[in-house]
Amino acid sequence: MSQTIAALDAGTTRINCFIAELDVAGEIQITGIGHEVSSGISKGTVIDMDSAANAIRRSVHRAETMAGTRVDSVFAGLSGNAVNSSYAEASIQVKGRTIEDEDIQNAFDAAGLDQGTIDYALLHAIPISFKLDHAVGIRDPRGMQGNQLSVHLHLVSVADSGLRNLISCVNRCDLTVTAPVNNAYAAGLACLVQDEMDLGVTLIDLGGGTTNIATFSEGELSWATTIPIGAQHITNDIAKGLSTPVASAERMKRFFADAMGGNPVDREMVEIPMLGETDNSAVKQVPKALLAGIVRPRLEETFEMIRDTLDRSSATQLTDRRVVLTGGGSELSGIADLASQILDKQVRLARPLPIQGLAEAAAGPDCASAAGILIYAATKHSKARNRPSQGRPPPWIAETALGRISQWLKENF
């Protein structure tokens, strides 16, 4: 019997909701898609509860109407909110026994975690590798025998207050959050092929208000962060620089902007409406070269920030020279060339890999996170079918910031 799952990606510029049916084999069939212009969200963070809730409600309603069904819970994507990657290791004695689920859970329990100085909520606890006695790099030790079992965990956390606000906003729409998901992680699940994850790759999700970054190596998410700058900043630069409405600036960015600057002697002109004018005939002409002079500096700044962030992270040493760009901001002409030039890496553009029911119109880079959230949800539901419910609240609604982490690890591995 199939199960209904829903993904919600509430971004700065757009809110996407995907509804799908998950069959007993774990296959996804998308049945409903809802898009809505975002409101009340800035840099991935809720800044106006009522406006954000109304936009989320409309997006979910559109998806429900298309799917012909109602949903009461969603897997919700997160960007911004001070994403933090940390690592934990622990060892336990198993005294020559065959490794079972309980031993893995005990190893998780033994992991010491640094909570830092700011309250963080745990999103993902990902086993990077296991070690059994002297054997290293083990992905799944169950069924093996040894004396000492060690686990190396990657912990992805976000600022607790930002997560709580998003959950409260979703609750206003008469929905519950089944689980929050890091957007860069989700985009990676949607866009990367297995070889890229195994060999090492950096995924850059260029959103409207934020740029989400994740590195994958040896098949797992190895590091994640967020930069508070996105494609909406380019739109705002155009609107200010050319004194034109934001909607017009967005259109110019999509249809005329070139990340590489285009031809510097290009004299082609484009018409834009003037800011504050109500007469549709009140337009002015500007050269495309002027537009390029606004767009490229902002993109250069963005990729320089990404480069500096990557250089400061030891995790990126495992990703070699491969970068995958996705997200709505990646649709700018010439952006892969500029990214390759500044990052000094091989860059490819990506959109979600095929999912049954995902129409071409909704399969663009700007829907990568929503598609990945569905994949994440399908994976979790498939695991849950064979695991009894513990009846305990998830850590993001516990009284403390990290809550009962060991229990969450038990229930999600």
N, C-alpha and C positions, 0 to 999 in steps of 0.2 A: 504494500500500500504506500502511495506517495505521501510526502510530507511537504507542507508549504513553508518556505523560508523567505525572508525579506532582508534586503540590504539598503541602508540609508547612508548617503554621502552628503553631508551638509557642509558645503564649502562657502567661501566668501562671495563668489559670484553666481554659483548655481547649486541647486539641490537636486540630486538624483536619487530616485528610489527604484529598485529592481525587485520584482516578486518572481519567485520560481517554484517549481515543483521538483522535489528530490525523490527519485525512485529508490527502490530497495538496493539497487546496484550502485547507488551513489552518483548517478547521472543527473545533470541539471537541465531542466527545461524552463527557460524564461517565459513567463506568461503575461507579465505586466511591467511596463516601464513608465515612470513619471518624471518629468523635468519641470523645474520651476525656478524663476529668477530668485536668487537669494536675497534675504533681507534680515537685518539684525545680527549679522555675523561678520566679523572683521578679523583678518589674519587667522582664520580658523577657530576663533573664539566667539562665543555668544556674548553680544553686547546689549541686546534688546530682546528680552524674553518673549514678549508678545509678538513682535514682528517676526522673529525667528520661528516661533511655534506656528504662526499662520502660514508661513512659507513651507515649512515641513508638512503641515497638514494638507496643503494643496498638492504638493508633490506626491505624497502617499495616496491621496484620493485619486489622482490621475492613474497611478499604477494599479490601484484596486479596481478602478472602473474597467481598465483594459483587461485585467486578469479575471474579472468577474468573481472576485472573492474578497473577503475582508481579512486583514491581518491585525493581530493584537500585540506583536512584538517584532523588533528589528535588530539586526546586527548593525551597529553604528560606527562609521569611520571617524577617525580623529586625526586632525592635523593641528599644528601650532601647539599650544599648551605645554611648552618647555619639555619636549621629548628628551628622554635621558636613557642612554644605554649603560648598563653596568654588568658585571660578571661575578659569578659565585662558583666556588668549587667545594666539594665535600667528598668524604670517603667513609665507607662502612666496612665492617668485617662480615664476610659471608661463610667463612670456614669450610670451603670446599663444596658447598651446596650448589645445586642448579639454580641459576638466577631466575626469580619470579617477579611478578608485578609488585609484590609487597616489598621486595628488596630495593627496587627502583624508587618506590615511594619513600622508603626509609632514607635513601641517599638524598632525596630532595629535602626531607625534614632536617637533615644534618647540615644543609647549606647555610652558611652565614651570610647575611645580607646587610649592606651598608645603606641606611636610610637617609644619610646626608642631613642637611640643615633645613631643607624645604620638604613639606609634606607631598609625597608622590604616591600615585596609585599605580599598581602593577597591571599592565595590559597583557604582556606575553612573557612566559618563562620557557625558553627554547633550549632543549638539550643540544649543545653543539657537538659534544662527543662524550663517550664513556671510556674508562680505562679499567681493565680487569687484570690485576697483578701487573705484569710487565707488558701486556698487550694494549697498545694505544690506538686511538682513532676508531673505536668501536661505535657503530651507530645504534645498534639495538643488542644489548647483552642478554636478553631473555633466552633461556635455554642453554646458556653457556655455564661452565663451572669455573670456580676460582676461589681465592681467599679474601681478596680486597677489591671492592667495587668503588670506583670514583666517577663522579659526574662533573662536567663543566657546563654551566648554564649561562645563557645570555638573557638578561632581564631588561625588558623595555617598559619604562614607566613614563607617566605624564603628570603634570601639576594636578593635584587632587581637586582643587577648586574648579578648574576649567572642565574637568570631566564631570563633576557633579552638576555643573550648570547645564551642560549638554543633556545629561540624563533627565534633569528636571524639565528642560524644554521639551524633550520627547514625551515625557509623562503628561505634559499639558495637552498633548494630542491624543490622549487615551491610548498610548502605546507604552510598552516596557522595552528596555534595552536588554536583549539576551546577553550580549557581550560587546564591549567596545573593541575596535580593531585599528591598529596604526595604519594610516592611509598609504604610506610608502611600502609597508609590508604587503598590503593588499594589492597595490599596483604591481608589485613584483610577482605575486602569485598569478596575476592576470596576463602579464606581458612577457615574462621570461621563459625561455625554454630550459629544460633540465640541464643541458650541457653548460649553459651560462651560469646557473646556480652552482653547479659542481666545480667548474673551473675558476669561478670568481668574477663578480661583476658589480658595478655600482649603478643603481637605478636612481634616476632623478625625475621626480614628479613635479612638473612646473604647474602649480595651481594658480588660482586668481590672487589670493592674498598671501600664500606661503609657498615655499619650495621644500618639498619633502624628499629626504635622501635616505636610501637604505643600501647596505652592502650585503651581498650574499656570497658565501664560500662553502665548499664541501656540502652543498645542497641545502644549507640553512641560512636564515637571517643572522648576520653576524654583527650588525651595527645599524643604528638609525638615529636621525636627527632632523631638525626642521630649521629653515632660515626664514625669517619674517619678511620676505619680499617675494612678489609674484607678478604675474602678467597684468594684474589690475594696476600696478604701479606704472606700467608702460602706457596704459590707457589714460590714466590721470595726467601723465607727462604730456601726452598729445593734446588732451583737452585744455590744459593750462597754456602750453606753448603756442597753440593755434587759436585759442579763444573760441572753442567750439564745444557744443554739448557733449557729455560723456558718451551718450549713445552713438553720436557721430564719430567720436574718437575711437570707440571700439570697432566700428565698421571700417574705419581707415586702417586700423592696426591689422585686422583680419585680411583685408583685400589688397592693400597697397604697401604695407610695411615689408622691408627686407632686412633681415638681421645682419647681413654682410654689407649693407649700405647701398647696394645696387650700383648703377653707373653714376659716378660723381658729376658727369656733365649732362646727365639726363634732364632735359628741359620739359618733360611731360608734366602737365598740370592736372590737379584733381580739384573738384568742387567740394566745398564743405559749408554747412550752414553756420551762421554766426551766432555766438552765444547771446542769449537774451532776446533774440529777434523772434517774433511770432509769425512773421510773413515767410512762407516757404520759399519765396523767391529771393530772400535776403541771403545770398551765398557769396563766398569769395573763392578765388582760385589760389592754390598754393602749389609750388613745385614738389614733386615726389622726393627730390633731393633734400628738401627741408624736413620732410617727415623722417627720412633716414637719419638725419642729424639729431633727431630727438630719440628715436628708438634704439639705435646702436649703443650710445653711451650707457643707457640703462641696462641693456643686456650684457654689456661688458662688465659693468659693476656686479650684476647678478652672478655671472660665471666666475668672476674673480673671487667673490665671497664663497662660492661653492668650492673653488680650488683651494682657497686658504683653509676652509673647514675640513676638507678631505686631507690636506697635508698635516693637519693637527691630529688626525685620528690614526692610530696604529692599525686599526681594523682594515683600512683601505690597502695596506700592503699585500693583502691576500687576494685583491681583485685584479691584479695585473693592470692592463691598460684598457679594459673594456668598460664602456658607459652606455647605458640605455636611457634615452629621453622619452618621457611620456607626459600626460597631462595636457590640458587645454593650451597652455603656453607653448607647447612644443610644435604647434601647428604653424608657427610663423615661418615664412619662407627664409631659407638659408640658415636656420638656427643650428642645425647639426654641424655645419661647417664652422660656424663661429665657436660653438662649444668645443669642437675638436681642436681648434686653434688655441684657445685659452687654456683648456684643461690638459692639452698635450696627450690626448687619449683617443682611441678608436670609439666613434660615437655612431649609434644607430637610432633611428626613430621607431617607436613601437606603439601599437594599439593593442587592445585586448585580443588574445588568442580566441579562435572560434568557440562559441558556446551555443548550443541548440536554442533557437528562439531569439537570439540576439540579432536584431535587424541591423542592416548596414548603417542606417542613420544613427543608431545608438551605439555603434561599435568604434567610435572615434577615441582618440587619446584622452579626451575630457571625461570619458566614462570608464577609464581604466580602474580607478579605485572602487567604484560601485561593482564592477564585474568581479574584482578580486575579493571584495567583501563577501559576495555570494559563494565564491570558491572556498573561502575560509569557513563560512557557515556550513557548507556541505561537508567539509572535512570534520568539523566538530560534531555535527549531527550523526555522521556515520560512526564515529567513535562512541558517541553516547548511546547508540542503540544496544551496544553490548556491555554497558556499564550501568549499574543501579544508581539512582539518584541519591545523593548524600543529604539532601534537604537543607543545605546550609547556604547562607547568602554569599554572593561573590564578593571579593575584597573591595571593589569600588563602591559598595554601599555599606561597608563596615564602619565602625566608629573611628578606628585608627586609619592612618593613611594607607598602610600596606595590608592591614587586616591579617587574617590567618593565611599567610602566604603558603605555608606548607600544604594546607588543605586544598587551596586553589590549584597548586601544582599537581596534587594527587588526582584531582578531578578533571584536569585538562591535558595530561600527558597521554 
